[in-house]
Structures are given as C-alpha cells and as structure tokens.
C-alpha cells in the first residue's frame, strides 16, 4: 500500500511539473514577462528600448526582420515581427517575390501553430480586375494597394495575424509583412486598453541604388552587389544583370574611392526601332511607381518624322529625336535617356549623387583636366 501511495505521489509530481512548464507565446517569451525577463531570453540582436518597447534585429525564414515587444506596467502585452522589403529593383514586384515571402512565412507558422485561415482582398476597380488576370503582377498589386493577403492562427493563449500589404516609409514605397501576436487572456486585454499603443514600422536600411549608398568604397560595393561582374578597370565596376527581362550593363563609378554614379545601359538590341521606345516606357513607368511622375522632355533635332509617331523609333536611331525623363530624391538625381545616331540606339538609366562636397571635388578635378589639355 505504501508503495502504491509513493507511486501516486510521484506521478502527481510529474504532472504538476509538466503543468508548470508553459509553452512560449511569442518566440521564447510569455505574456506578462518583464522587460528584464524578455531581455534575458531573447537572443536576437538588441537595437533599442524606447517608449516601453524592446526592439531587436534578426534573420527569420531567410528574410531580414525586426522584432518588437510592447510592455504596459512592465508586463509584455504585444509581440510583433515585421519584414520590410524596399522596392529597389522592379523585378522584385513583377516576379511575385512578396507572395513567395508570404507563403514561406505562412508555411513556417503553419508547422508551429497548425490550421491557418488565409484571406484575399482585391480592391474593387477596373485596374485591380486586370491585374488579377496576371499572377506575375500580384506583387505590384500588393505594392499599390490593389491586393492584400492575411492569415490567422489561434492558440490557447494567443491570436496571431499576418498581413502583407503595400506601405510607404520615409517617402519610399515598400512591401510589409507584419505578424502581430495578441494575448487572449482578459487580464492582458485590460492592460492593452490602458495605453494608446501604436507600433511604428521599423525601416530597413535604405539605399540610393540597388544595395548601395553614395560614398561607399569599391570594396563595399563589391560586397553588396550580387550581379555577375564583367570588368574592374580601377575606375569603375561593371556587371551584367537583367532589368525588366532586358539584359543590361550595370556600372558603378567612383571618385577618390567614393561611389557617386551608377547606371543601367541596355545591352539587348531590337530589329524594330520602335521596340526601344516600348522598353524605355517600361523603365520610366517602373521608376515612376517608386519615385512619382518624372519631368519629361522630347527634343527634336530633325522634325522629318515628328508627325508620324509610328516612326519615332526610326527618328531616334537616326539621331533626329531624344527622349528623357528625370526624377529628384533627397539624395539622388535619376535620369532615363533614349537617343541614337547612325542607326545605333542608346537606352540607359543613370543615378547620380547630390552630395555637394563630393560634387565640388569632382568638378574641380574635371576643370584641372581641361586646363591640362591646353
């Protein structure tokens, strides 16, 4: 009898111990934890603690992410994981990368939390209806607000909601994947109601061109650029890449080992001159979706074909016509050019720094070279 009693006590002890081990609610933390308790558990890279919010940077599911924990009365009451993809390259939107990211993250959460409810929402207008017919443009549809995806999971203690949507951060268009963890217990809901809680989106590092910023060194650009390098002549770095399905030369130029200029130069050629205008318009429209409508100019050197728009491609190839579009940002000038001569057509997009000090040095160097030529 004594042995049976001891065995019962042993089993009860095991059950009680098991009950004491609560499953985490967000990553490795639980609702109600203090700031210090969360700090002791979270192993991501700490960024800051401000306005009752802990912020960390990490990589999740192969994507750069920001983790935020929000506290009221030193108790954890909201968790949020945010993935921001700034649209630096148009192919990211056209090839549905945002959808790939969404389903990659959703599959990981499905493995952890089980059944998921996924909801699609299309804006009710003619433009959105056209985009629904071509899945390759759905990433673009998300970016401009025509299409929104969400997914929802529920555990005993937590409601998890993920959305992917277009947003604007620091004046730049971006795509945001946002996972929000909310406690279901009334105690924590009551704490949430005590504060006006707004979690501000955290911006990933912003770039001036692709994954680079003005002033970077040659080695820094080499480390950042993933395209196939074609030439390093000691003055510039040149790569082969694809932009909007067109093969292009990608070039970076430096002064005193500081990046100041970058450009795409179309390599592909077309038997029909009018095709260059079509590609030029595609480039301009894609850049405009990010930076807004450009200042456009049309310059005629010979008006032979001016009244025949169907022959403007020929006019460009002969050097009769030049097309140009221009944008300005806080840090850059951006130019799209289409011109030609003797049946050779040039289509290129150039990004140029607005750093005044660097530009003064470059201008002074150019003047010195001109003086030396006399």
SULPE-V714781 format. One record per helix or strand. SS is the DSSP state (2 for helix, 1 for strand). FROM is the first residue (numbers start at 0). TO is the last residue. If there is no record, write none. Layout:
# SULPE-V714781
SS;FROM;TO  SS;FROM;TO
This chain:
# SULPE-V714781
2;1;19  1;25;25  1;28;28  2;34;40  1;44;49  1;52;59  1;62;71  1;74;85  2;89;93  2;96;112  1;116;121  2;125;131  2;134;142  1;146;153  1;157;168  1;171;182  2;185;192  1;208;208  1;211;211  2;217;223  1;227;231  1;235;242  1;245;254  1;257;265  2;273;290  1;294;299  2;302;304  2;308;316  1;320;327  1;331;340  1;343;352  2;355;371
